[in-house]
Amino acid sequence: MRFTVWGSRGSHPTVLTPAAVQSKIATVVQRIRPIDLVSQDARERFLASLPSWLFGTTSGNTACVQLELDRENQLVFDAGSGIIEFGQAQRRREPPPREYHLFFTHFHYDHIQGLPFFVPAYDPRVRLHLYSPLEGLHETLSQQMIHPYFPVTMDGTMGSTRTFHRLDPEGVELYGARVLWRELNHPGRAFGYRVEYGGRSFGYVTDVELLEPDFEQTAANSRFFGNLDAMILDAQYTLDEAIEKINWGHSSFSLAVDFAKAWNVRRLFLFHHEPQYSDRKLEQNLQAARRYAAGIKGGELQVDLAREGMTIDV
């Protein structure tokens, strides 16, 4: 089981502006020493020594994560703008997949805005299964594809065979994997997912403002959050900003570390990045989160940013 991040920004996509690119280049140039230019090996060592935030961007697209159970079967979580490139990548596969299972956490724009541009949905050979714990999934998704919001309609133009599933409390089993869900603390209602497959476990828990009840050692909490091999978790803010934005429905990176430690998570991936944070700021948050994780009690915890384009074995 492995996951690929196709989008991890929150709220809205973030463009890597020309000014931001220029700033990255200037930072690289300022670090170059004469010794770094004397040979090809020296140049390669210099490039390898640079921090990752100087290369590309942590993420420009909004939420979309692909979870491959094995070589043949996969699940997809959310349809933010990241699902557009995911769809294009699927077209390049030989043979391209003919079945998709797409799970929605909720229906804020940053989690559905890519669906009208998801190319496989227009292929009549494709079977597209869409899931939510809420009723009215078809109506909710199709209503963003009507005039004057969008020039083509879901039912009139998407050629795929689409099936809309309302999840029951026990979740669903697909390809031998168990997919569980639970409601999260977020305005307008949102849901997290836990996937168990082949003795491994993965959690997709975005758009949540963590509260004290989420830390309580109850059987329900333990069943959903406990002992995950990898967890993608909302960490949009610094602690100061989270305090300023109480009831906005998002968490700080420090609280995300506390939460992962409390539930014996092995690998934590900070997600739903604040769209106004630069790549450098996100990297600073990551280093702070790692220092914090190393300084508090609990099991060993590996912390990283959910970076667009990364593929991680669970």
C-alpha positions as CSV (number, residue, x, y, z in Angstrom):
1,M,0.0,0.0,0.0
2,R,1.3,3.4,-0.9
3,F,-0.1,6.9,-1.4
4,T,0.7,9.8,-3.7
5,V,-0.2,13.4,-2.9
6,W,-1.6,15.3,-5.9
7,G,-2.6,18.3,-4.0
8,S,-2.2,19.4,-0.3
9,R,-3.0,23.1,-0.2
10,G,-6.0,24.3,1.8
11,S,-8.7,26.8,1.0
12,H,-7.6,27.6,-2.6
13,P,-4.8,26.8,-5.0
14,T,-1.5,28.7,-4.6
15,V,0.4,29.8,-7.7
16,L,4.2,29.8,-7.7
17,T,4.5,33.4,-8.8
18,P,7.4,34.8,-10.9
19,A,8.5,36.8,-7.8
20,A,8.6,33.6,-5.7
21,V,10.7,31.8,-8.4
22,Q,13.1,34.8,-8.6
23,S,13.4,34.7,-4.8
24,K,14.3,31.0,-4.8
25,I,16.9,31.6,-7.5
26,A,18.4,34.5,-5.6
27,T,18.7,32.4,-2.5
28,V,20.5,29.7,-4.4
29,V,22.9,32.2,-6.0
30,Q,23.7,33.7,-2.6
31,R,24.8,30.3,-1.3
32,I,27.2,29.5,-4.1
33,R,30.9,29.5,-3.3
34,P,33.8,29.3,-5.8
35,I,34.6,25.8,-4.7
36,D,31.0,24.7,-5.6
37,L,31.7,25.4,-9.3
38,V,35.1,23.7,-9.9
39,S,33.7,20.5,-11.3
40,Q,30.5,18.6,-12.1
41,D,30.8,16.6,-8.9
42,A,31.1,19.9,-6.9
43,R,28.1,21.4,-8.6
44,E,26.0,18.2,-7.9
45,R,27.1,18.2,-4.2
46,F,26.1,21.8,-3.9
47,L,22.7,21.2,-5.4
48,A,22.2,18.2,-3.1
49,S,23.0,20.3,-0.1
50,L,20.2,22.8,-0.8
51,P,17.0,22.7,1.2
52,S,14.0,21.0,-0.5
53,W,11.8,24.2,-0.4
54,L,14.1,25.8,-3.0
55,F,13.1,23.2,-5.6
56,G,9.6,23.7,-7.1
57,T,6.9,24.1,-4.5
58,T,5.5,22.1,-1.6
59,S,2.1,22.2,-3.2
60,G,0.1,24.5,-5.4
61,N,-3.0,22.3,-5.8
62,T,-5.8,21.6,-3.3
63,A,-6.7,18.3,-1.7
64,C,-6.4,15.1,-3.6
65,V,-4.6,11.9,-2.5
66,Q,-4.3,8.6,-4.3
67,L,-4.0,5.4,-2.3
68,E,-2.7,2.4,-4.2
69,L,-3.6,-0.8,-2.4
70,D,-1.5,-2.8,-4.9
71,R,-0.5,-2.6,-8.6
72,E,-4.1,-3.0,-9.8
73,N,-6.4,-1.4,-7.3
74,Q,-6.6,2.1,-5.9
75,L,-8.7,4.6,-3.9
76,V,-8.8,8.4,-4.3
77,F,-9.6,10.9,-1.6
78,D,-11.1,14.3,-2.5
79,A,-11.3,16.1,-5.8
80,G,-9.6,19.4,-5.3
81,S,-7.6,20.8,-8.1
82,G,-5.0,18.1,-7.6
83,I,-7.3,15.6,-9.2
84,I,-6.8,17.3,-12.6
85,E,-3.1,16.2,-12.9
86,F,-4.0,12.8,-11.3
87,G,-6.5,12.2,-14.1
88,Q,-4.0,13.2,-16.8
89,A,-1.4,10.8,-15.3
90,Q,-4.0,8.0,-15.4
91,R,-4.5,8.5,-19.1
92,R,-0.8,8.0,-19.6
93,R,-0.9,4.6,-17.9
94,E,-0.9,1.5,-20.2
95,P,-3.5,0.2,-20.0
96,P,-5.4,3.1,-18.3
97,P,-7.6,2.2,-15.3
98,R,-11.2,1.7,-16.0
99,E,-12.5,1.9,-12.5
100,Y,-12.1,4.6,-9.8
101,H,-13.4,4.8,-6.2
102,L,-13.5,8.4,-5.0
103,F,-14.2,9.3,-1.4
104,F,-15.2,12.9,-0.3
105,T,-14.4,14.4,3.1
106,H,-16.8,17.2,2.4
107,F,-17.9,19.6,-0.3
108,H,-16.1,22.9,0.2
109,Y,-14.7,24.2,-3.0
110,D,-11.1,23.2,-2.3
111,H,-12.2,19.5,-2.2
112,I,-14.4,19.4,-5.3
113,Q,-13.2,22.1,-7.7
114,G,-11.2,19.7,-9.8
115,L,-14.0,17.2,-10.4
116,P,-15.3,18.9,-13.6
117,F,-11.8,18.6,-15.1
118,F,-11.2,15.0,-14.1
119,V,-10.6,13.5,-17.6
120,P,-11.4,9.8,-16.8
121,A,-14.9,10.9,-15.8
122,Y,-15.7,11.7,-19.4
123,D,-14.6,8.3,-20.7
124,P,-17.6,6.0,-21.4
125,R,-15.4,3.0,-20.6
126,V,-14.8,4.1,-17.1
127,R,-16.8,3.1,-14.0
128,L,-16.7,5.9,-11.4
129,H,-17.8,5.2,-7.9
130,L,-18.3,8.2,-5.6
131,Y,-18.7,8.0,-1.8
132,S,-19.8,10.1,1.1
133,P,-21.5,9.5,4.5
134,L,-24.0,12.2,3.6
135,E,-27.1,11.7,1.4
136,G,-27.7,13.7,-1.7
137,L,-24.2,13.2,-3.1
138,H,-25.3,13.2,-6.7
139,E,-27.2,16.5,-6.3
140,T,-24.4,18.2,-4.4
141,L,-21.7,17.4,-7.0
142,S,-23.8,17.9,-10.1
143,Q,-25.0,21.4,-8.9
144,Q,-21.5,22.8,-9.4
145,M,-21.7,21.8,-13.1
146,I,-24.7,23.8,-14.2
147,H,-25.1,27.2,-15.9
148,P,-23.8,29.8,-15.0
149,Y,-21.1,28.1,-12.9
150,F,-19.8,25.7,-15.6
151,P,-20.5,25.2,-19.3
152,V,-21.3,21.5,-19.3
153,T,-23.4,19.4,-17.0
154,M,-22.4,16.2,-15.1
155,D,-25.3,14.1,-16.4
156,G,-25.3,15.4,-19.9
157,T,-21.6,15.4,-20.6
158,M,-19.7,13.0,-18.4
159,G,-19.6,9.7,-20.3
160,S,-18.5,7.4,-17.5
161,T,-20.8,5.1,-15.6
162,R,-21.2,6.9,-12.3
163,T,-22.5,5.3,-9.1
164,F,-23.1,7.3,-6.0
165,H,-22.8,5.6,-2.6
166,R,-23.9,6.7,0.8
167,L,-21.6,5.1,3.3
168,D,-23.1,3.2,6.2
169,P,-21.7,3.4,9.7
170,E,-19.6,0.2,9.2
171,G,-17.8,1.7,6.2
172,V,-17.1,-0.3,3.1
173,E,-14.8,-3.1,1.9
174,L,-13.1,-2.7,-1.5
175,Y,-10.5,-5.0,-3.0
176,G,-10.0,-6.6,0.4
177,A,-9.4,-3.2,2.1
178,R,-11.6,-1.9,4.9
179,V,-12.5,1.8,4.6
180,L,-13.8,3.3,7.9
181,W,-15.0,6.9,8.4
182,R,-15.9,9.2,11.2
183,E,-17.2,12.8,11.5
184,L,-14.7,15.6,12.2
185,N,-15.0,19.0,13.8
186,H,-15.3,21.3,10.8
187,P,-17.9,23.9,9.7
188,G,-20.6,22.3,7.5
189,R,-19.6,18.7,8.5
190,A,-16.5,16.9,7.3
191,F,-15.3,13.3,7.6
192,G,-12.0,11.5,7.9
193,Y,-11.1,8.0,6.6
194,R,-9.1,5.1,7.8
195,V,-8.0,2.3,5.4
196,E,-6.7,-1.1,6.5
197,Y,-5.2,-3.4,4.0
198,G,-2.6,-6.2,4.1
199,G,-1.8,-5.6,7.8
200,R,-1.1,-1.9,7.2
201,S,-3.2,1.2,8.1
202,F,-3.6,4.7,6.6
203,G,-5.5,7.7,7.8
204,Y,-6.7,10.7,5.8
205,V,-7.9,13.2,8.4
206,T,-8.0,16.6,6.9
207,D,-10.2,19.7,7.7
208,V,-10.5,19.2,11.4
209,E,-10.1,21.4,14.4
210,L,-8.9,19.0,17.0
211,L,-10.6,19.2,20.4
212,E,-10.2,17.5,23.7
213,P,-12.7,14.8,23.0
214,D,-10.6,13.6,20.1
215,F,-7.8,12.8,22.5
216,E,-9.9,10.8,24.9
217,Q,-9.0,7.2,25.2
218,T,-12.3,5.8,24.1
219,A,-12.8,2.6,22.1
220,A,-14.2,4.5,19.2
221,N,-11.3,6.9,19.1
222,S,-8.8,4.1,19.4
223,R,-10.5,2.1,16.6
224,F,-10.2,5.0,14.2
225,F,-7.1,6.9,15.1
226,G,-5.0,4.4,17.0
227,N,-1.7,2.8,15.7
228,L,-1.8,4.2,12.2
229,D,1.2,3.4,10.1
230,A,0.7,6.8,8.2
231,M,-1.6,9.7,8.9
232,I,-2.3,12.7,6.7
233,L,-3.6,15.3,9.1
234,D,-4.8,18.9,8.9
235,A,-2.0,21.2,10.2
236,Q,-2.9,24.5,8.4
237,Y,-1.8,26.9,11.1
238,T,0.9,27.8,13.5
239,L,-0.3,27.7,17.1
240,D,-0.7,31.5,17.3
241,E,-2.8,31.6,14.2
242,A,-4.9,28.7,15.3
243,I,-5.7,30.6,18.5
244,E,-6.7,33.6,16.5
245,K,-9.0,31.4,14.2
246,I,-10.9,29.3,16.7
247,N,-13.9,27.6,15.1
248,W,-12.5,28.0,11.6
249,G,-12.2,24.2,11.5
250,H,-8.4,23.7,11.2
251,S,-5.5,22.7,13.5
252,S,-1.9,23.8,14.2
253,F,1.1,21.7,13.4
254,S,2.0,21.5,17.1
255,L,-1.5,20.1,17.9
256,A,-1.1,17.7,15.1
257,V,2.1,16.4,16.6
258,D,0.4,16.0,20.0
259,F,-2.5,14.1,18.4
260,A,-0.2,11.8,16.5
261,K,1.8,11.0,19.6
262,A,-1.3,10.4,21.6
263,W,-2.5,7.8,19.2
264,N,0.8,6.1,18.5
265,V,0.9,7.1,14.8
266,R,4.2,6.1,13.2
267,R,4.4,8.7,10.4
268,L,2.7,12.0,10.3
269,F,2.2,14.1,7.1
270,L,1.2,17.7,7.7
271,F,-1.6,18.6,5.2
272,H,-4.0,21.3,4.1
273,H,-1.2,23.9,4.0
274,E,-2.2,27.5,4.5
275,P,-2.4,29.1,1.0
276,Q,-0.6,32.3,2.2
277,Y,2.4,30.4,3.6
278,S,5.5,30.3,1.3
279,D,7.5,27.2,0.8
280,R,10.1,28.5,3.1
281,K,7.5,29.2,5.8
282,L,6.2,25.6,5.5
283,E,9.7,24.3,5.8
284,Q,10.2,26.3,8.9
285,N,6.9,24.9,10.3
286,L,8.1,21.4,9.5
287,Q,11.4,21.8,11.4
288,A,9.6,23.3,14.3
289,A,7.2,20.3,14.3
290,R,10.1,17.9,14.2
291,R,11.8,19.6,17.2
292,Y,8.6,19.6,19.1
293,A,7.9,15.9,18.4
294,A,11.4,15.0,19.6
295,G,11.0,16.9,22.8
296,I,7.7,15.4,24.0
297,K,6.8,12.0,25.4
298,G,5.3,9.3,23.3
299,G,6.3,6.8,20.7
300,E,8.8,7.5,17.9
301,L,7.1,9.8,15.4
302,Q,8.4,10.7,11.9
303,V,7.0,14.0,10.7
304,D,7.0,15.4,7.2
305,L,5.1,17.8,4.9
306,A,2.6,16.3,2.5
307,R,4.4,17.4,-0.6
308,E,2.7,17.5,-4.0
309,G,4.1,14.7,-6.1
310,M,5.5,12.6,-3.2
311,T,4.8,8.8,-3.2
312,I,5.1,7.1,0.2
313,D,5.0,3.4,1.0
314,V,2.7,2.9,4.0
